[in-house]
Amino acid sequence: MMEEKIKNIFDIDNIQSQDPEVFESILEKDNFRVERIVTLRPYENPGAWYNQKTDEWVLLMQGESELEFKDSEIIKMDAGDYIFIPAHKKHRINYSSHDPKCIWLAIHNSHK
């Protein structure tokens, strides 16, 4: 029998990376993926545009952030806010808090 290890979504003290964000897969199945995204360093200038092949439902669990969509729509998000982003809707992070760091929970759904 396999023993499962309990993890905590807010445990980010041991994450080290040179990248501004770390993407950690929590669960992957046939056509969906659940991941935790941790913004390690605040975005003070707009990040690169994301153009994902999957639909994404994302929840900001900690921190505050500002998302920009290619159509110039800007959305401010606080802890507890969530949004659905359809596949290929270009978006980027304009701003993210440093204290506390942003912790996101994202669910991606691919169309098979």
N, C-alpha and C positions, 0 to 999 in steps of 0.2 A: 504494500500500500504506500502510495506516494504522500509524503508529508508536505502540505502547503505552507508557505511562509507568508505571514501577514506583513503587508507593506502599508505605509501611510502616504497618502497623496501630498501631504504638506511637508514631508521630510526631504528637504533640499540641501541640507548642510554639507553633504559629501559630494555634491555635483561639482565637477571641475571641467571647464571647457574654454577654449579660446573663442568659440562662437557666441554670439549674443543670445542664442536660444538653443535649448537642448530638447530633442524630441525622443520620448521613450514610449515604445510600444507596450501597452498593457495587455491587450487581447487582440488576436487576429483570427478571423473566421472567413468563410467563403467569400463574401462580398462586403465585409465591413471590418474596420480597424478602430480600436479605442487607443488613444495615446494621451500621455501627459506632456504638456509643453511648459517649460520653465524659461522665463526670460531672465537671464543672468545679469545682463547689463541693460540699463535703460536705453530705449530708443529716444534720442533727442532730435534726430533727423529722420525723415521717412526711410523705412527699410525698402528692400527690393519688392517688386510686385510678385505676388503668388498667383499662379494660374494652374489650379489643381484639376486633375482628371476626375476627382471624386466630389460628391456632395460632402459638406462638412457642417456638422452641428457643433458649436463650440461654446463652452461655459467658462467665464472668467471666475475662478474660484477665490483668487486672492489678488489684491492690487487694483490698479486702474490703468486703463489703456484707451487709445484712440485709434480706430480703424478707419482707413480711407478706401473707398471703392473707386475704380477707374472712372466711373461716371461722375466723379467729384463729390459723391455723398460721403460725409464724415459722421461717424458714430462714436460717441464717448461711452465707454463701458466702465462700470464699477463692479466690485465683487458681487457675485450672484447673478449678473446679467448674462444672457445667452442669446445667440443669433444663429440662424441657418444661412449658410453660404452655398448657393448652387455651384455645381461643377463649372469651371471656366469663368467664374465671375472674378475678375482680377481685383485683388485687394492687397493692402499692406498695412503695417503698423507704423503710425506716425509718432506715437508717444507711448511709453510704458513707464510705470513707477519703478523706483529702485527700492524704496523702503515703505511698504513691503514689495518684494519681487512679485512679478506676475506669475501665477500658476493657472494654467488652462487645462480643461479636460475637453478633448476633441473626439468626436465620433465621425468617421469617414465611411461613406457608402459608395461603392462602385456599382456601375450599371452593367451587369453581365447579361 
